[in-house]
Every structure is written in C-alpha cells, then in structure tokens.
Amino acid sequence: MAVVNHTMPIQQRPVPALTFDFRLALKFRQPLSLGNAFKGHEQWNTVVGGQWSGLAGKGNVVSGTETLVTYSNTLAQGTVELSGKAVIQTSEQPPAYIKCMINGCKVEDGSSRVTIKMETGDARYALLNTGVWVAAGASRNQETVYDAYRVG
C-alpha cells in the first residue's frame, strides 16, 4: 500500500491571532431535564435574556432561544458538551438581529471553552458572517458569561 503525503508544499500561512471582541451574558430559565439519551444525560436551557457589548456595539439577548447541554458519556469524566443558539439584538434603531451558534465544552468547575459563529442578514453587520470566535466562559446559577475573541 502506498503512503500518501497530505501535507501541502511549504508556503507562508498567516498565524491566527486572537483579539478581544465582545462579552456575552446569557440568562437561563430553570433547565428542563430530558433524561438519559444516546450520548449522556441531556437538558434544555431556555434563554430568558441577557446583554452583550463589544467592539461592534451593544445590546440585549432575545429571550426564547435554547441551549442543549449533554452530560456526555463519551467525554472525560465531569465534562459537559454544549450546543446552542442565542439571538442578540443591537441597541441602535432599527436594531439588527444576529444569530450566535455556540459549541464547546464545560467542566465541573463551571468554566467553559466554546467556539462562536454568527449569522445576520443585516448589511451593517455582514462582516460577522465570515468570522469565527473562541470564548472562555463561566457559569453561576442560571447565568453564563462568555468573553469572546475573534480569530484573525
């Protein structure tokens, strides 16, 4: 069997840099337990509000979106898989609505590491559609706060 070399020829590639961009604070209603599922114990967390602020502006988190939290059987003990969406609204008039897709892991101490992608149809914020963010988060009671860094 032939060995295939998948590396590309040596060429200069930009080194990613992280730049602080925004803080996102999500407030949740009491979680709804779904019980044990294929990947582990699951619960739904419904967003009831929150705020965001950063380089692009500030605003509120729209209530009603949901986050699926899975206490995974396949990850390291005490690690929680996060997958969710939140919609943020800008403070100017008319406001822009931006969907944030959040994926990552939380550990027993309540800290988390996630990636965030954003989508909007508002031309004023179209640049967000091509960005990727990594964020460090912390949870307490029914609130999670993320500090998000744009990957550039």
Contacts in CASP RR format, 6 or more apart in sequence:
PFRMAT RR
TARGET T0000
AUTHOR 0000-0000-0000
METHOD contacts of the structure
MODEL  1
MAVVNHTMPIQQRPVPALTFDFRLALKFRQPLSLGNAFKGHEQWNTVVGG
QWSGLAGKGNVVSGTETLVTYSNTLAQGTVELSGKAVIQTSEQPPAYIKC
MINGCKVEDGSSRVTIKMETGDARYALLNTGVWVAAGASRNQETVYDAYR
VG
14 152 0 8 1.000
16 151 0 8 1.000
16 152 0 8 1.000
17 151 0 8 1.000
17 152 0 8 1.000
18 134 0 8 1.000
18 149 0 8 1.000
18 150 0 8 1.000
18 151 0 8 1.000
18 152 0 8 1.000
19 149 0 8 1.000
19 150 0 8 1.000
19 152 0 8 1.000
20 147 0 8 1.000
20 148 0 8 1.000
20 149 0 8 1.000
21 54 0 8 1.000
21 55 0 8 1.000
21 56 0 8 1.000
21 133 0 8 1.000
21 148 0 8 1.000
21 149 0 8 1.000
21 150 0 8 1.000
22 52 0 8 1.000
22 53 0 8 1.000
22 54 0 8 1.000
22 55 0 8 1.000
22 56 0 8 1.000
22 57 0 8 1.000
22 148 0 8 1.000
23 52 0 8 1.000
23 53 0 8 1.000
23 54 0 8 1.000
23 145 0 8 1.000
23 146 0 8 1.000
23 147 0 8 1.000
23 148 0 8 1.000
24 52 0 8 1.000
24 61 0 8 1.000
24 86 0 8 1.000
24 88 0 8 1.000
24 100 0 8 1.000
24 116 0 8 1.000
24 135 0 8 1.000
24 145 0 8 1.000
24 146 0 8 1.000
24 148 0 8 1.000
25 50 0 8 1.000
25 51 0 8 1.000
25 52 0 8 1.000
25 61 0 8 1.000
25 143 0 8 1.000
25 144 0 8 1.000
25 145 0 8 1.000
25 146 0 8 1.000
26 47 0 8 1.000
26 49 0 8 1.000
26 50 0 8 1.000
26 61 0 8 1.000
26 67 0 8 1.000
26 86 0 8 1.000
26 143 0 8 1.000
26 144 0 8 1.000
26 145 0 8 1.000
26 146 0 8 1.000
27 47 0 8 1.000
27 48 0 8 1.000
27 49 0 8 1.000
27 50 0 8 1.000
27 61 0 8 1.000
27 142 0 8 1.000
27 143 0 8 1.000
28 45 0 8 1.000
28 46 0 8 1.000
28 47 0 8 1.000
28 48 0 8 1.000
28 67 0 8 1.000
28 142 0 8 1.000
28 143 0 8 1.000
28 144 0 8 1.000
29 45 0 8 1.000
29 46 0 8 1.000
29 48 0 8 1.000
29 142 0 8 1.000
30 142 0 8 1.000
31 43 0 8 1.000
31 44 0 8 1.000
31 45 0 8 1.000
31 69 0 8 1.000
32 43 0 8 1.000
32 44 0 8 1.000
32 45 0 8 1.000
32 46 0 8 1.000
33 41 0 8 1.000
33 42 0 8 1.000
33 43 0 8 1.000
34 41 0 8 1.000
34 42 0 8 1.000
34 43 0 8 1.000
34 44 0 8 1.000
35 41 0 8 1.000
35 42 0 8 1.000
35 43 0 8 1.000
36 42 0 8 1.000
37 70 0 8 1.000
39 70 0 8 1.000
39 72 0 8 1.000
39 73 0 8 1.000
39 74 0 8 1.000
39 81 0 8 1.000
40 70 0 8 1.000
40 71 0 8 1.000
40 72 0 8 1.000
40 73 0 8 1.000
41 70 0 8 1.000
41 71 0 8 1.000
42 68 0 8 1.000
42 69 0 8 1.000
42 70 0 8 1.000
42 71 0 8 1.000
43 68 0 8 1.000
43 69 0 8 1.000
43 71 0 8 1.000
44 66 0 8 1.000
44 67 0 8 1.000
44 68 0 8 1.000
44 69 0 8 1.000
45 66 0 8 1.000
45 67 0 8 1.000
45 68 0 8 1.000
45 69 0 8 1.000
46 63 0 8 1.000
46 64 0 8 1.000
46 65 0 8 1.000
46 66 0 8 1.000
47 61 0 8 1.000
47 62 0 8 1.000
47 63 0 8 1.000
47 64 0 8 1.000
47 65 0 8 1.000
47 66 0 8 1.000
47 67 0 8 1.000
47 86 0 8 1.000
48 63 0 8 1.000
48 64 0 8 1.000
49 60 0 8 1.000
49 61 0 8 1.000
49 62 0 8 1.000
49 63 0 8 1.000
50 60 0 8 1.000
50 61 0 8 1.000
51 58 0 8 1.000
51 59 0 8 1.000
51 60 0 8 1.000
51 61 0 8 1.000
52 58 0 8 1.000
52 59 0 8 1.000
52 60 0 8 1.000
52 61 0 8 1.000
52 88 0 8 1.000
53 59 0 8 1.000
56 90 0 8 1.000
56 125 0 8 1.000
56 128 0 8 1.000
57 90 0 8 1.000
57 91 0 8 1.000
58 90 0 8 1.000
58 91 0 8 1.000
59 88 0 8 1.000
59 89 0 8 1.000
59 90 0 8 1.000
59 91 0 8 1.000
59 95 0 8 1.000
60 88 0 8 1.000
60 89 0 8 1.000
60 91 0 8 1.000
61 86 0 8 1.000
61 87 0 8 1.000
61 88 0 8 1.000
61 89 0 8 1.000
62 86 0 8 1.000
62 87 0 8 1.000
62 88 0 8 1.000
62 89 0 8 1.000
62 97 0 8 1.000
65 84 0 8 1.000
65 85 0 8 1.000
65 86 0 8 1.000
65 87 0 8 1.000
66 84 0 8 1.000
66 85 0 8 1.000
67 82 0 8 1.000
67 83 0 8 1.000
67 84 0 8 1.000
67 85 0 8 1.000
67 86 0 8 1.000
67 102 0 8 1.000
68 82 0 8 1.000
68 83 0 8 1.000
68 84 0 8 1.000
69 80 0 8 1.000
69 81 0 8 1.000
69 82 0 8 1.000
69 106 0 8 1.000
70 80 0 8 1.000
70 81 0 8 1.000
70 83 0 8 1.000
71 78 0 8 1.000
71 80 0 8 1.000
71 81 0 8 1.000
72 79 0 8 1.000
72 80 0 8 1.000
72 81 0 8 1.000
75 81 0 8 1.000
75 105 0 8 1.000
78 107 0 8 1.000
78 108 0 8 1.000
79 105 0 8 1.000
79 106 0 8 1.000
79 107 0 8 1.000
80 105 0 8 1.000
80 106 0 8 1.000
80 107 0 8 1.000
80 112 0 8 1.000
81 104 0 8 1.000
81 105 0 8 1.000
82 102 0 8 1.000
82 103 0 8 1.000
82 104 0 8 1.000
82 105 0 8 1.000
82 106 0 8 1.000
82 112 0 8 1.000
82 114 0 8 1.000
83 102 0 8 1.000
83 103 0 8 1.000
83 104 0 8 1.000
84 101 0 8 1.000
84 102 0 8 1.000
84 103 0 8 1.000
85 99 0 8 1.000
85 100 0 8 1.000
85 101 0 8 1.000
85 102 0 8 1.000
86 99 0 8 1.000
86 100 0 8 1.000
86 102 0 8 1.000
87 97 0 8 1.000
87 98 0 8 1.000
87 99 0 8 1.000
87 100 0 8 1.000
88 97 0 8 1.000
88 98 0 8 1.000
88 100 0 8 1.000
89 95 0 8 1.000
89 96 0 8 1.000
89 97 0 8 1.000
89 98 0 8 1.000
90 96 0 8 1.000
90 98 0 8 1.000
90 125 0 8 1.000
96 120 0 8 1.000
96 121 0 8 1.000
96 122 0 8 1.000
96 124 0 8 1.000
96 125 0 8 1.000
97 120 0 8 1.000
97 122 0 8 1.000
98 118 0 8 1.000
98 119 0 8 1.000
98 120 0 8 1.000
98 122 0 8 1.000
98 125 0 8 1.000
98 128 0 8 1.000
99 118 0 8 1.000
99 119 0 8 1.000
99 120 0 8 1.000
100 116 0 8 1.000
100 117 0 8 1.000
100 118 0 8 1.000
101 116 0 8 1.000
101 117 0 8 1.000
101 118 0 8 1.000
101 119 0 8 1.000
102 114 0 8 1.000
102 115 0 8 1.000
102 116 0 8 1.000
102 135 0 8 1.000
102 146 0 8 1.000
103 114 0 8 1.000
103 115 0 8 1.000
104 112 0 8 1.000
104 113 0 8 1.000
104 114 0 8 1.000
104 115 0 8 1.000
105 112 0 8 1.000
105 113 0 8 1.000
105 114 0 8 1.000
106 112 0 8 1.000
106 139 0 8 1.000
110 138 0 8 1.000
110 139 0 8 1.000
110 140 0 8 1.000
111 136 0 8 1.000
111 137 0 8 1.000
111 138 0 8 1.000
111 139 0 8 1.000
112 135 0 8 1.000
112 136 0 8 1.000
112 137 0 8 1.000
112 138 0 8 1.000
112 139 0 8 1.000
112 144 0 8 1.000
112 146 0 8 1.000
113 134 0 8 1.000
113 135 0 8 1.000
113 136 0 8 1.000
113 137 0 8 1.000
114 134 0 8 1.000
114 135 0 8 1.000
114 137 0 8 1.000
114 146 0 8 1.000
115 132 0 8 1.000
115 133 0 8 1.000
115 134 0 8 1.000
115 135 0 8 1.000
116 132 0 8 1.000
116 133 0 8 1.000
116 134 0 8 1.000
116 135 0 8 1.000
116 146 0 8 1.000
116 148 0 8 1.000
117 131 0 8 1.000
117 132 0 8 1.000
117 133 0 8 1.000
118 128 0 8 1.000
118 129 0 8 1.000
118 131 0 8 1.000
118 133 0 8 1.000
119 128 0 8 1.000
119 129 0 8 1.000
120 126 0 8 1.000
120 128 0 8 1.000
120 129 0 8 1.000
121 129 0 8 1.000
131 150 0 8 1.000
131 151 0 8 1.000
132 150 0 8 1.000
132 151 0 8 1.000
133 148 0 8 1.000
133 149 0 8 1.000
133 150 0 8 1.000
133 151 0 8 1.000
134 148 0 8 1.000
134 149 0 8 1.000
134 151 0 8 1.000
135 146 0 8 1.000
135 147 0 8 1.000
135 148 0 8 1.000
135 149 0 8 1.000
136 146 0 8 1.000
136 147 0 8 1.000
137 144 0 8 1.000
137 145 0 8 1.000
137 146 0 8 1.000
137 147 0 8 1.000
138 144 0 8 1.000
138 145 0 8 1.000
139 145 0 8 1.000
END
